[in-house]
């Protein structure tokens, strides 16, 4: 029997990830919150489940979704931009009893480098750096990371992605036309969709459970210069920056991805 993986969240990253696993002959279960997306999952040979998380517990057939899989990938955003009152930690906590009684042995939690704050001086961030975000989203991600890592019923690997870009998604499109943008001199921390999928594949292929990885493309150009260049290449109006206020930022190192995980990045920051 082929190995089976459950992916909680099949959106911009989760769907192409699930398709990549299907191509490698995994049995893949994928969740969506929308009933009308189930057919699309089935068309890609993904076993689709309509599941949503709330603070009272999962809605949908979560037990069937987890059944038979030894690996669970949690790939759902906190959703705090739309609703700052959401308790993301509580949502994930209600998932734990269902994982405990399932076949799941390993959990991969897709987190974010936003667990580290932007600071003057642009500190270098590694896996040994203690997460100390002050934003609501950052603090809740830290809470979920700790919740999963401290659980004794399964092993958890934390994968913190920098800003995501790829097909039909690039931060330059959001910055274009904006004015008075903060932190123009900060280093850019981005990672392409193809590398997100490649790194997840490498973690599962090499069974790296119980680890923490920060994932950002190794080059970190200056924000204003980089997005100015990309906007020109995309034919977009240039952003306008606030150079009067000192810039804050961070420089996310991916040495552990390259050396310990032995992963080589496929897409550079010039990929549009």
C-alpha positions in Angstrom: 0.0 0.0 0.0 1.3 3.5 -0.9 2.1 5.8 2.0 -0.7 8.2 2.8 -0.5 11.9 3.7 -3.2 14.2 5.0 -2.9 17.9 4.1 -5.1 20.2 6.2 -5.5 23.2 3.9 -5.3 22.9 0.1 -5.1 26.5 -1.0 -2.3 28.4 -2.9 0.4 26.2 -1.4 -1.5 23.1 -0.3 -3.1 22.2 -3.6 0.1 22.1 -5.7 1.8 20.4 -2.8 -0.9 17.7 -2.8 -0.6 17.3 -6.6 3.2 16.9 -6.3 2.7 14.1 -3.7 0.1 12.4 -6.0 2.7 12.4 -8.8 5.1 10.6 -6.4 2.5 7.9 -5.9 1.4 9.0 -2.4 -2.2 8.5 -1.4 -3.2 12.1 -0.5 -6.1 13.4 1.5 -6.8 17.1 1.3 -9.1 19.4 3.1 -10.9 22.5 2.0 -13.5 24.7 3.7 -15.5 25.1 0.4 -17.8 22.4 -0.9 -17.4 23.6 -4.4 -13.6 22.9 -4.4 -14.1 19.2 -3.6 -14.6 18.2 -7.2 -11.3 20.0 -8.1 -9.5 17.9 -5.5 -11.0 14.7 -6.9 -10.1 15.7 -10.4 -6.5 15.7 -9.2 -6.8 12.3 -7.6 -6.8 13.9 -4.1 -9.3 12.5 -1.6 -11.2 15.6 -0.7 -12.8 16.5 2.7 -14.7 19.6 3.7 -13.3 20.6 7.0 -13.0 23.8 8.9 -11.6 24.5 12.4 -13.2 26.7 15.0 -12.6 27.2 18.7 -15.2 24.6 19.7 -13.7 21.9 17.5 -13.3 20.8 13.9 -16.4 20.9 11.6 -16.5 18.0 9.1 -15.3 14.4 9.1 -11.9 15.0 10.7 -11.5 11.4 11.9 -11.9 10.0 8.4 -9.6 12.7 7.0 -6.8 11.6 9.4 -7.5 7.8 9.3 -4.8 5.7 7.6 -2.2 8.6 7.4 1.0 8.6 9.3 1.8 12.2 8.4 -0.3 15.3 8.8 0.6 18.6 7.2 -1.1 21.6 8.9 -1.2 24.3 6.3 -3.9 26.8 7.4 -3.4 30.5 8.0 -4.4 32.0 11.3 -6.9 34.3 9.5 -6.3 37.2 11.9 -6.2 39.9 9.2 -9.9 39.4 8.5 -10.8 38.7 12.1 -8.3 39.8 14.8 -10.4 38.2 17.5 -9.7 34.6 16.3 -8.0 32.4 18.8 -5.8 30.3 16.4 -4.1 28.5 19.2 -7.5 27.3 20.5 -8.5 26.1 17.0 -5.4 23.9 16.8 -5.8 22.7 20.4 -9.2 21.2 19.5 -7.5 19.2 16.7 -5.2 17.4 19.2 -7.6 14.8 20.5 -8.4 13.7 17.0 -4.7 13.4 16.1 -4.1 11.4 19.3 -6.7 8.7 18.4 -5.6 8.6 14.7 -2.7 6.8 13.0 -0.8 10.1 12.7 2.8 9.8 13.9 4.3 12.9 12.4 3.1 16.5 12.1 4.5 19.2 9.8 3.3 22.6 10.8 3.7 25.3 8.2 4.5 28.4 10.2 6.0 31.8 9.3 9.1 33.9 9.9 6.7 36.5 11.3 7.4 34.8 14.6 10.4 37.1 14.6 9.9 40.9 14.8 11.4 43.4 12.5 14.1 45.4 14.2 16.6 48.2 13.4 20.0 46.8 12.5 18.4 43.9 10.7 19.4 41.0 13.0 20.3 37.6 11.5 17.7 35.0 12.3 18.5 31.3 12.6 16.7 28.3 14.1 18.6 29.1 17.4 17.0 32.5 17.6 14.2 32.7 20.1 10.9 33.7 18.5 9.7 36.9 20.2 7.1 38.5 17.9 4.9 41.2 19.3 2.2 41.1 16.7 -1.0 39.1 17.4 -0.4 36.8 14.5 3.2 36.2 15.4 2.4 35.5 19.0 -0.3 33.0 18.1 2.0 31.2 15.7 4.5 30.9 18.5 1.8 29.5 20.7 0.8 26.8 18.1 4.5 25.9 17.5 5.0 25.3 21.2 1.7 23.5 21.6 2.6 21.0 18.8 6.2 20.6 19.8 5.4 19.8 23.4 2.9 17.1 22.6 4.2 13.6 23.4 1.8 11.7 21.1 3.5 12.6 17.9 6.6 14.2 16.5 6.4 17.7 15.1 8.6 19.6 12.7 8.1 23.3 12.4 8.7 24.9 8.9 8.8 28.7 8.9 8.4 30.1 5.5 9.4 33.7 4.5 7.2 35.7 2.2 5.7 33.5 -0.5 5.8 34.2 -4.2 5.1 32.2 -7.3 2.4 31.8 -10.0 -0.2 34.6 -9.8 1.3 35.8 -6.5 4.1 38.4 -5.9 4.4 41.0 -3.2 5.4 43.6 -5.9 1.8 43.6 -7.2 0.6 44.6 -3.7 3.3 47.3 -3.2 2.9 48.9 -6.6 1.1 52.2 -6.5 1.4 52.4 -2.7 3.1 55.4 -1.2 5.1 56.1 2.0 6.0 52.4 2.4 8.0 51.7 5.5 11.4 50.0 5.8 12.8 50.6 2.3 16.3 49.6 3.3 15.3 46.3 5.0 16.5 43.0 3.5 14.0 41.0 1.5 13.0 37.6 2.8 11.1 35.6 0.1 10.7 32.0 -1.1 9.2 30.6 -4.3 6.3 28.1 -4.3 8.5 25.5 -6.0 11.0 25.6 -3.2 8.3 25.4 -0.6 7.1 22.2 -2.2 10.7 20.9 -2.6 11.6 21.5 1.0 8.5 19.8 2.3 9.2 16.9 0.1 12.7 16.7 1.4 11.6 16.7 5.0 9.2 13.9 4.5 11.6 11.9 2.2 14.4 12.1 4.9 12.0 11.7 7.8 13.3 14.9 9.6 10.8 14.9 12.5 11.2 17.0 15.7 13.1 19.7 13.9 12.7 23.5 13.2 13.6 24.9 9.8 13.6 28.6 8.7 13.1 28.8 4.9 14.0 31.9 2.8 15.9 32.2 -0.4 19.6 32.9 0.6 19.9 36.3 -1.2 18.4 39.3 0.6 18.4 42.4 -1.6 17.3 45.8 -0.3 13.6 46.1 -0.3 13.2 49.4 -2.3 15.7 48.3 -4.9 14.4 44.8 -5.3 10.7 45.7 -5.7 11.5 48.7 -7.9 13.3 46.2 -10.3 10.5 43.7 -10.2 7.8 46.3 -10.7 9.7 47.6 -13.8 10.0 44.0 -15.2 6.2 43.4 -14.6 5.3 46.8 -16.1 3.8 48.1 -12.8 3.9 51.6 -11.3 6.8 51.9 -8.9 6.2 52.0 -5.1 7.0 55.1 -3.1 9.0 54.7 0.1 9.5 56.5 3.4 13.2 57.1 3.7 12.9 59.5 6.6 12.0 56.9 9.2 14.7 54.3 10.1 14.1 51.0 8.5 13.4 47.9 10.5 13.7 44.3 9.3 15.5 41.0 9.7 17.7 38.7 7.7 16.4 35.1 7.7 19.2 32.5 7.3 18.5 29.2 5.7 21.8 27.5 6.4 20.1 24.6 8.1 17.9 24.0 5.0 20.9 23.9 2.8 23.4 22.0 5.0 21.4 19.8 7.4 18.5 19.1 5.1 20.8 19.1 2.1 18.3 21.1 0.0 19.4 23.2 -3.0 17.1 26.1 -3.9 15.6 26.0 -7.4 14.1 29.4 -7.9 15.9 32.7 -7.3 14.2 36.0 -6.5 14.2 37.1 -10.2 11.6 34.4 -11.0 8.4 36.1 -11.9 
